[in-house]
Every structure is written in structure tokens, then in C-alpha cells.
Amino acid sequence: MGKTSTIRARIEPDLKDKAEHIFQQLGLTTTQAITLFYKQVELKKGLPFDIAIPNKTTLKTFSDTDAGRDLIICKDADDMFKKLEI
């Protein structure tokens, strides 16, 4: 089927620039990226990713890490697994 529909959306310029830069790195045009998103919505019969409202624990974790509290710094993946006792 030929492309005959147009999508118009207003979006923050900074977000648009950042997303388009990522599309470019992936070798995609913005049109291809939007088409890919729509195809995934069609295939999954919904959004192709989970959407959730953060719970209190998650919000506290975001706040703590943004403030630099309760961080565990790892040198590399091996150090991380060791600290996680995995």
C-alpha cells in the first residue's frame, strides 16, 4: 500500500533532536522510526513497551540516586556481580 497519510505532532525541540540523532546512528529516518513504532503497536495490539506509574519505593530510589545517596559504585561488571553476590 502506498504512503498517503500524514502525521503531525508537536514535540520539544531538544527531545526531537536527541531522538533523530539516535535514529541516524541506527541508520533510520524519522519516518522509518515512526513506521517501525506503528508496526510494533499493530503487532502487539498495544504499546510495544510497558508503561507504569512508579511506586513509592521506585520514586524514593530515583530521588536518592539523583541526590547521590545510597549509591554502590562498581569498577566493572565483575565487581558488580561480586557486590551483588551473583
C-alpha positions as protocol buffer text, in pm:
chain_id: "A"
residue {
  index: 1
  type: MET
  ca { x: 0 y: 0 z: 0 }
}
residue {
  index: 2
  type: GLY
  ca { x: 132 y: 345 z: -84 }
}
residue {
  index: 3
  type: LYS
  ca { x: 207 y: 602 z: 180 }
}
residue {
  index: 4
  type: THR
  ca { x: -79 y: 851 z: 180 }
}
residue {
  index: 5
  type: SER
  ca { x: -132 y: 955 z: 543 }
}
residue {
  index: 6
  type: THR
  ca { x: 41 y: 1233 z: 729 }
}
residue {
  index: 7
  type: ILE
  ca { x: 118 y: 1251 z: 1100 }
}
residue {
  index: 8
  type: ARG
  ca { x: 167 y: 1588 z: 1268 }
}
residue {
  index: 9
  type: ALA
  ca { x: 285 y: 1623 z: 1624 }
}
residue {
  index: 10
  type: ARG
  ca { x: 433 y: 1899 z: 1835 }
}
residue {
  index: 11
  type: ILE
  ca { x: 732 y: 1789 z: 2040 }
}
residue {
  index: 12
  type: GLU
  ca { x: 1006 y: 1958 z: 2242 }
}
residue {
  index: 13
  type: PRO
  ca { x: 1289 y: 2052 z: 2003 }
}
residue {
  index: 14
  type: ASP
  ca { x: 1560 y: 1906 z: 2229 }
}
residue {
  index: 15
  type: LEU
  ca { x: 1382 y: 1570 z: 2251 }
}
residue {
  index: 16
  type: LYS
  ca { x: 1330 y: 1569 z: 1874 }
}
residue {
  index: 17
  type: ASP
  ca { x: 1699 y: 1642 z: 1809 }
}
residue {
  index: 18
  type: LYS
  ca { x: 1818 y: 1373 z: 2051 }
}
residue {
  index: 19
  type: ALA
  ca { x: 1580 y: 1110 z: 1910 }
}
residue {
  index: 20
  type: GLU
  ca { x: 1670 y: 1194 z: 1550 }
}
residue {
  index: 21
  type: HIS
  ca { x: 2040 y: 1166 z: 1634 }
}
residue {
  index: 22
  type: ILE
  ca { x: 1976 y: 815 z: 1770 }
}
residue {
  index: 23
  type: PHE
  ca { x: 1770 y: 726 z: 1460 }
}
residue {
  index: 24
  type: GLN
  ca { x: 2061 y: 842 z: 1244 }
}
residue {
  index: 25
  type: GLN
  ca { x: 2304 y: 623 z: 1440 }
}
residue {
  index: 26
  type: LEU
  ca { x: 2067 y: 331 z: 1379 }
}
residue {
  index: 27
  type: GLY
  ca { x: 2050 y: 410 z: 1009 }
}
residue {
  index: 28
  type: LEU
  ca { x: 1683 y: 511 z: 1025 }
}
residue {
  index: 29
  type: THR
  ca { x: 1499 y: 815 z: 905 }
}
residue {
  index: 30
  type: THR
  ca { x: 1238 y: 966 z: 1133 }
}
residue {
  index: 31
  type: THR
  ca { x: 968 y: 833 z: 901 }
}
residue {
  index: 32
  type: GLN
  ca { x: 1115 y: 482 z: 922 }
}
residue {
  index: 33
  type: ALA
  ca { x: 1132 y: 503 z: 1302 }
}
residue {
  index: 34
  type: ILE
  ca { x: 769 y: 616 z: 1328 }
}
residue {
  index: 35
  type: THR
  ca { x: 663 y: 341 z: 1087 }
}
residue {
  index: 36
  type: LEU
  ca { x: 855 y: 86 z: 1295 }
}
residue {
  index: 37
  type: PHE
  ca { x: 679 y: 208 z: 1610 }
}
residue {
  index: 38
  type: TYR
  ca { x: 335 y: 187 z: 1443 }
}
residue {
  index: 39
  type: LYS
  ca { x: 411 y: -163 z: 1310 }
}
residue {
  index: 40
  type: GLN
  ca { x: 504 y: -278 z: 1661 }
}
residue {
  index: 41
  type: VAL
  ca { x: 182 y: -128 z: 1801 }
}
residue {
  index: 42
  type: GLU
  ca { x: -11 y: -316 z: 1533 }
}
residue {
  index: 43
  type: LEU
  ca { x: 170 y: -646 z: 1600 }
}
residue {
  index: 44
  type: LYS
  ca { x: 140 y: -626 z: 1978 }
}
residue {
  index: 45
  type: LYS
  ca { x: -208 y: -473 z: 1974 }
}
residue {
  index: 46
  type: GLY
  ca { x: -82 y: -210 z: 2218 }
}
residue {
  index: 47
  type: LEU
  ca { x: 228 y: -16 z: 2307 }
}
residue {
  index: 48
  type: PRO
  ca { x: 547 y: -215 z: 2241 }
}
residue {
  index: 49
  type: PHE
  ca { x: 680 y: -143 z: 2590 }
}
residue {
  index: 50
  type: ASP
  ca { x: 547 y: -140 z: 2945 }
}
residue {
  index: 51
  type: ILE
  ca { x: 407 y: 183 z: 3084 }
}
residue {
  index: 52
  type: ALA
  ca { x: 381 y: 209 z: 3461 }
}
residue {
  index: 53
  type: ILE
  ca { x: 346 y: 472 z: 3729 }
}
residue {
  index: 54
  type: PRO
  ca { x: 646 y: 441 z: 3962 }
}
residue {
  index: 55
  type: ASN
  ca { x: 560 y: 317 z: 4311 }
}
residue {
  index: 56
  type: LYS
  ca { x: 684 y: 483 z: 4632 }
}
residue {
  index: 57
  type: THR
  ca { x: 997 y: 266 z: 4651 }
}
residue {
  index: 58
  type: THR
  ca { x: 1094 y: 346 z: 4294 }
}
residue {
  index: 59
  type: LEU
  ca { x: 1029 y: 719 z: 4343 }
}
residue {
  index: 60
  type: LYS
  ca { x: 1245 y: 716 z: 4659 }
}
residue {
  index: 61
  type: THR
  ca { x: 1521 y: 533 z: 4471 }
}
residue {
  index: 62
  type: PHE
  ca { x: 1509 y: 791 z: 4191 }
}
residue {
  index: 63
  type: SER
  ca { x: 1527 y: 1072 z: 4446 }
}
residue {
  index: 64
  type: ASP
  ca { x: 1813 y: 910 z: 4639 }
}
residue {
  index: 65
  type: THR
  ca { x: 2023 y: 837 z: 4332 }
}
residue {
  index: 66
  type: ASP
  ca { x: 1962 y: 1185 z: 4190 }
}
residue {
  index: 67
  type: ALA
  ca { x: 2092 y: 1322 z: 4522 }
}
residue {
  index: 68
  type: GLY
  ca { x: 2389 y: 1082 z: 4519 }
}
residue {
  index: 69
  type: ARG
  ca { x: 2267 y: 885 z: 4823 }
}
residue {
  index: 70
  type: ASP
  ca { x: 2296 y: 508 z: 4871 }
}
residue {
  index: 71
  type: LEU
  ca { x: 2499 y: 456 z: 4553 }
}
residue {
  index: 72
  type: ILE
  ca { x: 2711 y: 149 z: 4503 }
}
residue {
  index: 73
  type: ILE
  ca { x: 2995 y: 218 z: 4260 }
}
residue {
  index: 74
  type: CYS
  ca { x: 3140 y: -74 z: 4066 }
}
residue {
  index: 75
  type: LYS
  ca { x: 3471 y: -80 z: 3881 }
}
residue {
  index: 76
  type: ASP
  ca { x: 3338 y: -317 z: 3615 }
}
residue {
  index: 77
  type: ALA
  ca { x: 3085 y: -594 z: 3556 }
}
residue {
  index: 78
  type: ASP
  ca { x: 3285 y: -848 z: 3760 }
}
residue {
  index: 79
  type: ASP
  ca { x: 3291 y: -609 z: 4056 }
}
residue {
  index: 80
  type: MET
  ca { x: 2917 y: -554 z: 4020 }
}
residue {
  index: 81
  type: PHE
  ca { x: 2842 y: -928 z: 4021 }
}
residue {
  index: 82
  type: LYS
  ca { x: 3067 y: -973 z: 4322 }
}
residue {
  index: 83
  type: LYS
  ca { x: 2887 y: -697 z: 4512 }
}
residue {
  index: 84
  type: LEU
  ca { x: 2553 y: -849 z: 4413 }
}
residue {
  index: 85
  type: GLU
  ca { x: 2682 y: -1187 z: 4527 }
}
residue {
  index: 86
  type: ILE
  ca { x: 2593 y: -1345 z: 4197 }
}
